[in-house]
Amino acid sequence: MILRNGNFTLFVSQLGATVTGFQHKGEHVIFPQQMIVINGNLKLRGGVPILFPWFGSREDLPQHGFLRDTVMTKTEVLSPVEGIYALDYSRNKFFYEHRFLLSVYFSITPTGYMQQLQVSHMGDSEPMPVNPGFHPYFAMPKHNAKVEFPNEETSIDITEEKFERGKGMVLEMSANPAVIHLDGLGRVTITAGDCSTTVVWTDSFRYICVEPVFKPLDEYEKTLLYPGEVLDLELEVAFEPEG
Protein backbone atom coordinates (compact mmCIF):
# COMPACT_ATOMS: atom_id res chain seq x y z
CA MET A 1 0.00 0.00 0.00
CA ILE A 2 1.33 3.45 -0.96
CA LEU A 3 -0.33 6.60 0.39
CA ARG A 4 0.59 10.12 -0.73
CA ASN A 5 -0.38 13.62 0.31
CA GLY A 6 1.58 16.74 -0.62
CA ASN A 7 5.22 16.22 0.33
CA PHE A 8 4.66 12.96 2.25
CA THR A 9 4.69 9.37 1.01
CA LEU A 10 3.94 6.34 3.20
CA PHE A 11 4.75 2.72 2.23
CA VAL A 12 2.98 -0.10 4.11
CA SER A 13 3.50 -3.86 3.68
CA GLN A 14 0.85 -6.56 3.86
CA LEU A 15 3.28 -8.48 6.07
CA GLY A 16 2.28 -7.46 9.58
CA ALA A 17 0.85 -4.11 8.40
CA THR A 18 4.40 -2.82 8.74
CA VAL A 19 5.30 0.67 7.58
CA THR A 20 8.34 0.00 5.38
CA GLY A 21 9.11 3.61 4.54
CA PHE A 22 8.01 7.18 5.17
CA GLN A 23 9.42 10.07 3.13
CA HIS A 24 9.24 13.85 3.01
CA LYS A 25 10.09 15.22 -0.44
CA GLY A 26 11.86 11.94 -1.20
CA GLU A 27 14.01 12.02 1.95
CA HIS A 28 13.68 9.11 4.38
CA VAL A 29 12.24 10.15 7.74
CA ILE A 30 11.76 6.50 8.68
CA PHE A 31 14.84 4.41 7.92
CA PRO A 32 13.52 2.15 5.11
CA GLN A 33 13.08 -1.52 5.96
CA GLN A 34 15.99 -3.56 4.59
CA MET A 35 18.53 -6.25 5.41
CA ILE A 36 21.77 -4.82 6.86
CA VAL A 37 24.85 -6.30 8.50
CA ILE A 38 24.97 -5.97 12.30
CA ASN A 39 28.01 -7.40 14.11
CA GLY A 40 28.75 -9.64 11.13
CA ASN A 41 25.18 -10.96 10.87
CA LEU A 42 22.49 -10.07 8.35
CA LYS A 43 19.47 -8.52 10.14
CA LEU A 44 16.15 -7.05 9.05
CA ARG A 45 15.97 -3.45 10.26
CA GLY A 46 13.95 -0.32 9.58
CA GLY A 47 10.33 0.65 9.05
CA VAL A 48 7.75 0.62 11.83
CA PRO A 49 6.91 -2.97 12.84
CA ILE A 50 3.88 -3.43 15.09
CA LEU A 51 4.92 -5.65 17.99
CA PHE A 52 2.03 -7.93 18.93
CA PRO A 53 0.84 -9.59 21.09
CA TRP A 54 3.89 -8.93 23.26
CA PHE A 55 6.83 -6.56 23.27
CA GLY A 56 10.33 -7.93 23.84
CA SER A 57 11.49 -11.48 24.40
CA ARG A 58 9.69 -14.46 25.91
CA GLU A 59 11.32 -17.82 26.51
CA ASP A 60 11.24 -20.07 23.41
CA LEU A 61 8.84 -17.68 21.63
CA PRO A 62 9.36 -15.19 18.77
CA GLN A 63 10.97 -11.88 19.70
CA HIS A 64 8.31 -9.14 19.78
CA GLY A 65 5.46 -11.55 19.01
CA PHE A 66 4.36 -12.87 15.63
CA LEU A 67 2.33 -10.15 13.89
CA ARG A 68 5.30 -8.72 11.99
CA ASP A 69 5.77 -12.13 10.32
CA THR A 70 2.05 -12.65 9.56
CA VAL A 71 0.35 -11.82 6.24
CA MET A 72 -2.71 -9.65 6.76
CA THR A 73 -5.92 -11.18 5.40
CA LYS A 74 -7.59 -7.99 4.14
CA THR A 75 -6.42 -4.82 2.41
CA GLU A 76 -8.60 -1.80 1.70
CA VAL A 77 -7.36 1.47 0.21
CA LEU A 78 -10.01 4.01 1.18
CA SER A 79 -8.54 7.00 -0.66
CA PRO A 80 -5.13 8.22 -1.88
CA VAL A 81 -4.32 9.22 1.73
CA GLU A 82 -5.84 6.44 3.85
CA GLY A 83 -6.11 2.67 4.00
CA ILE A 84 -6.66 -0.36 6.25
CA TYR A 85 -5.00 -3.72 6.76
CA ALA A 86 -6.87 -6.36 8.78
CA LEU A 87 -6.22 -9.84 10.18
CA ASP A 88 -8.82 -12.40 11.28
CA TYR A 89 -6.81 -14.73 13.52
CA SER A 90 -8.23 -18.10 14.54
CA ARG A 91 -5.88 -19.93 16.92
CA ASN A 92 -3.46 -21.02 14.20
CA LYS A 93 -0.38 -20.83 16.40
CA PHE A 94 0.03 -23.32 19.22
CA PHE A 95 1.56 -20.72 21.55
CA TYR A 96 -1.28 -18.20 21.19
CA GLU A 97 -4.63 -19.94 21.20
CA HIS A 98 -6.97 -16.97 21.07
CA ARG A 99 -9.26 -15.72 18.33
CA PHE A 100 -9.07 -12.03 17.56
CA LEU A 101 -9.69 -9.49 14.82
CA LEU A 102 -6.91 -6.96 14.33
CA SER A 103 -7.04 -3.93 12.06
CA VAL A 104 -4.62 -1.08 11.38
CA TYR A 105 -5.83 2.18 9.86
CA PHE A 106 -3.25 4.43 8.18
CA SER A 107 -3.65 8.04 7.16
CA ILE A 108 -1.35 10.74 5.79
CA THR A 109 -1.85 13.97 7.74
CA PRO A 110 -0.82 17.53 6.82
CA THR A 111 2.29 17.17 9.03
CA GLY A 112 3.11 13.45 8.72
CA TYR A 113 1.12 10.27 9.22
CA MET A 114 -0.80 8.30 11.83
CA GLN A 115 -1.71 4.68 12.40
CA GLN A 116 -4.46 3.28 14.60
CA LEU A 117 -4.29 -0.29 15.90
CA GLN A 118 -7.53 -1.97 17.00
CA VAL A 119 -7.70 -5.46 18.51
CA SER A 120 -11.04 -7.18 19.24
CA HIS A 121 -11.20 -10.36 21.31
CA MET A 122 -13.50 -12.63 19.29
CA GLY A 123 -13.32 -15.66 21.58
CA ASP A 124 -15.98 -16.79 24.03
CA SER A 125 -14.08 -17.96 27.10
CA GLU A 126 -10.49 -17.20 28.15
CA PRO A 127 -9.04 -13.67 28.31
CA MET A 128 -6.10 -13.02 25.98
CA PRO A 129 -2.89 -11.41 27.26
CA VAL A 130 -1.71 -8.43 25.19
CA ASN A 131 1.00 -5.81 25.51
CA PRO A 132 1.63 -4.42 22.03
CA GLY A 133 3.95 -1.66 20.92
CA PHE A 134 5.29 0.23 17.92
CA HIS A 135 8.93 0.01 16.78
CA PRO A 136 9.74 3.03 14.55
CA TYR A 137 13.27 3.37 13.17
CA PHE A 138 14.01 7.07 12.59
CA ALA A 139 16.75 7.85 10.08
CA MET A 140 19.95 9.51 11.36
CA PRO A 141 21.75 10.77 8.23
CA LYS A 142 24.53 12.35 10.32
CA HIS A 143 24.63 9.50 12.87
CA ASN A 144 23.46 11.54 15.85
CA ALA A 145 20.21 12.73 17.39
CA LYS A 146 18.60 13.96 20.59
CA VAL A 147 15.42 12.49 22.09
CA GLU A 148 13.38 14.71 24.39
CA PHE A 149 10.36 14.07 26.61
CA PRO A 150 9.23 17.64 27.34
CA ASN A 151 6.60 16.72 29.92
CA GLU A 152 9.21 14.77 31.92
CA GLU A 153 12.04 17.26 31.38
CA THR A 154 14.15 14.36 30.11
CA SER A 155 16.55 14.32 27.15
CA ILE A 156 18.87 11.65 25.74
CA ASP A 157 21.83 12.29 23.45
CA ILE A 158 22.16 9.66 20.73
CA THR A 159 25.84 9.70 19.80
CA GLU A 160 28.55 7.06 19.73
CA GLU A 161 30.15 8.68 22.77
CA LYS A 162 27.03 8.91 24.93
CA PHE A 163 24.63 6.11 23.92
CA GLU A 164 25.41 2.39 24.23
CA ARG A 165 24.64 0.59 21.02
CA GLY A 166 22.57 -2.58 21.37
CA LYS A 167 21.33 -1.77 24.88
CA GLY A 168 17.88 -0.25 25.18
CA MET A 169 16.78 2.35 27.70
CA VAL A 170 13.39 1.43 29.20
CA LEU A 171 11.57 4.55 30.40
CA GLU A 172 8.43 4.38 32.50
CA MET A 173 7.04 7.43 30.71
CA SER A 174 4.74 7.94 27.76
CA ALA A 175 5.72 9.34 24.39
CA ASN A 176 3.10 12.06 24.64
CA PRO A 177 4.98 13.68 23.17
CA ALA A 178 8.50 12.51 22.40
CA VAL A 179 10.55 14.87 20.23
CA ILE A 180 13.41 13.45 18.16
CA HIS A 181 15.92 15.92 16.72
CA LEU A 182 17.60 14.23 13.74
CA ASP A 183 20.75 16.11 12.79
CA GLY A 184 20.78 16.87 9.06
CA LEU A 185 17.12 15.93 8.60
CA GLY A 186 14.71 17.71 10.95
CA ARG A 187 12.47 17.22 13.96
CA VAL A 188 10.01 14.39 14.54
CA THR A 189 7.30 14.60 17.17
CA ILE A 190 5.50 11.40 18.10
CA THR A 191 2.44 10.88 20.27
CA ALA A 192 1.23 7.46 21.29
CA GLY A 193 -2.09 7.77 23.06
CA ASP A 194 -2.47 5.22 25.86
CA CYS A 195 1.08 3.84 25.72
CA SER A 196 2.67 4.21 29.17
CA THR A 197 6.23 2.98 28.49
CA THR A 198 8.88 4.02 25.97
CA VAL A 199 12.03 2.17 24.90
CA VAL A 200 14.92 4.04 23.25
CA TRP A 201 17.26 1.69 21.37
CA THR A 202 19.62 1.29 18.44
CA ASP A 203 22.23 -1.17 17.24
CA SER A 204 23.46 1.12 14.44
CA PHE A 205 23.89 4.87 14.33
CA ARG A 206 22.11 4.93 10.98
CA TYR A 207 18.81 5.06 12.93
CA ILE A 208 17.30 5.55 16.37
CA CYS A 209 14.24 3.69 17.66
CA VAL A 210 11.81 5.39 20.03
CA GLU A 211 9.31 2.65 20.80
CA PRO A 212 5.97 3.29 22.58
CA VAL A 213 4.63 0.25 24.48
CA PHE A 214 1.12 -0.13 25.91
CA LYS A 215 2.10 -1.19 29.45
CA PRO A 216 5.35 -1.81 31.40
CA LEU A 217 7.33 -4.63 29.77
CA ASP A 218 6.78 -7.09 32.65
CA GLU A 219 2.97 -6.77 32.59
CA TYR A 220 2.17 -8.92 29.54
CA GLU A 221 0.57 -11.71 31.60
CA LYS A 222 -1.39 -9.16 33.65
CA THR A 223 -2.74 -7.11 30.74
CA LEU A 224 -5.82 -9.06 29.71
CA LEU A 225 -8.39 -8.47 27.00
CA TYR A 226 -11.65 -10.27 27.78
CA PRO A 227 -14.11 -11.70 25.23
CA GLY A 228 -15.91 -8.87 23.47
CA GLU A 229 -13.44 -6.22 24.61
CA VAL A 230 -11.55 -3.94 22.23
CA LEU A 231 -8.09 -2.39 22.58
CA ASP A 232 -7.25 0.77 20.63
CA LEU A 233 -3.74 2.23 20.29
CA GLU A 234 -2.50 5.06 18.12
CA LEU A 235 0.84 6.33 16.88
CA GLU A 236 1.11 9.75 15.25
CA VAL A 237 4.30 10.96 13.59
CA ALA A 238 4.75 14.64 12.72
CA PHE A 239 7.80 15.87 10.82
CA GLU A 240 9.30 19.33 10.45
CA PRO A 241 12.29 19.54 8.07
CA GLU A 242 15.50 21.20 9.12
CA GLY A 243 15.94 24.81 8.13
N, C-alpha and C positions, 0 to 999 in steps of 0.2 A: 504494500500500500504506500503510495506517495501522495502527500498532501502539500499544497502550496498556497501561500498568501503573501503578496507583496515581496519582501526581501527574504522571507523564511521558507525553507523546505524541510519537511519531515519524512523520514523513511522508516517504515514499520514492517517487520517480518511476521509471517504467519506462524513461525516457530516461536511459541511462547508469548506472542504479541509483544515482541522485543523491538524497541526503537533501535534501529541499526545506524542511524545518522540523523543529525540535525544541523542545518547550515543557515548562516546569515550572509547573503550576497555571495554564496559559493564557499565561504570560509566555514570550517568545521568548528562549531561550538561544542558539540558532543564528539569526542574522539570516535571515529567510525569503527564499527565492529569488524575485527579482522584477527587473523592468527599472527602472533608475534613471538619472538624468542625471549623467554624470561629465564635467567640463570641456566642457559643451555637447553631449555625445554620449550617446545612449541605450545603456546597457550592461546585460548580464545579470549580476547579482551575487547573492550569498547562497547558503545551503545548504552542502552538503559534496560538491562534485564529486570524483569519482575521476579522477585524471589518469593516463591510460594510452594507449599504452605508454611515453610519455616525459613528463617534467616540463619545463616551460619552452618556449622557442622553438627551432625548427629551421628552417633556410632553406627557404622556399617550402612549408612544411608547417603543418598546424593547430597553433596554440598549445596546449600541454598535451595533445597527442595527439587521438584521435578518439572515445574511449569516451563522453565526456559528451554527444556528439551522436548516439549510436547507440542504437536501440531494442533493449532486451533481448528475447531470444527465448522466455524462460520465466519465469513467475512462480509461486511456490508460498508460500502463507501456511500456516505449520505450526501456529500457534496464535495467540491474541490478542497474544502478546508476541514472536513470532519469525516470520521469513519469509526467502525466498531469491529473488534474481533471477539469471538465468543467460543467457549468450550463447555460442552455437556459431558461431564465426567461421571462414569458409572463403575466405580470400584475396580478399575482394571489394573491396579498395581497392588501387589500383596501387602505392601507396607503402609498403604493409605486406603483403607476400605470404607470410604465415605462417598456418597453421591452428592455432587454439587454442580451448580451452574455458575460459570465465571465469565464475566464480560469486561472488556476494556474499551472505553470510549476515548478517542483522540480528537483534539481540535487545535488548529493553528489559531493563535490569538494575535492581536495587534503588536504585542511585545515579545512573543515567543510561542510556546505551546503548552498544553495541559493534557494530562491523561487521568481518567477516573476508573479505578478498579472497583468492581462490584462482585461479591461472592454470596451466593444464596445456598443455604443448606437444604438440599432436596430430599434428604433421607427422612425416615420416620421413627428412628429410635435413638441411637447414640449421638451425643454431641461430637463435633469434629474440632480438634485442636488446630488453631491457625495463629501464625505470627508473621505476616508477610512484610515485605519491604521493597524499596526501589534501589537500584544500583547504578546510578548515572556516572559515566566516565566523562569528565570535562577536560577538553583539550588544553594542554599547556605548551603553546608553541615556543616559549622561551624557557621552559623547564622550571618555572617557579610560579607560585601563586600565594594568595592569602585568603583564609577562610574566616569569616566573621559571623558571630551570633550576636547581633546588636542588643537583643533583649536580655542576654546573659552577660553582656560586656566581656565576651570571650573572643579571642582571635588566635589563629594558628598559622604560622609561617610554613609554607610548603617549599622548602629548599633542600638541597642535598646536605647542607650543613646542619639544618635544624629539625628535619623530619625523617624518622627511621623508615626506610623502605621495607615493605612487606609486613609491617606491624601496624594494625589498625588502632585508632583511638576511639574508644566507646564512650560516648557522651550521653549522660542521662538528661538530655535537653532536646526540645523539638527544633526542627528546621523551619521555624515560623517567625521570621524568615532566617535563612542562612544566605550570606552574601559571599560569593567567590570572585575575587579579583584575579583575573587571568592575564598575566603580563604579556603584552603584545597582541592581545585579543579584545578584552573588554571585561565587563562586569556581568555576572550571572546572579540573579536573585531567585532562590527557590523557596516555595512554601509547600508544606506537606500535611495540611489538615490535622487529622487526629493522631499522627505519628508522634510518639513521645520520646524516642531514642534516635540518635544520629551517630553513624560510624564514619570516620574520616580515614581513608586508606589509599595507598598506592603501592605498586611494586615496580613502577617505572615513572620517571619524571617527564614522560610524554603526556601524562594525564593525572588528574586527581579525582577520587571518588568521594562524594559526600552523600551518604546513604541513609535516607529516612526509614525507620523501622517502626511498626505499629506499637509494639510494647517492648519492655526490656528484654534482652536476648535470652535470659533464663526463664521466661514466662510462657514458653510455647505450650507446655502441657497444661498450664493454668488458664490459657486464653481460649475459651470454648465458644463455638458457634452452635446453637441448638437448632433442631429441626424447625424449618420455617423462618429462621432468623437470617438477616442480611447484613453483611459488612461492606461499608463503603470507605475507600481511601482515595486520596487525590494527590497528585504531584503537579505543581505548576512551575514552569521554567520561564523566567523573563530575562532577556538579554539586551544589554546596552553596549554598543561597540566602543572601543577605545577612541578617544579624540573627538 
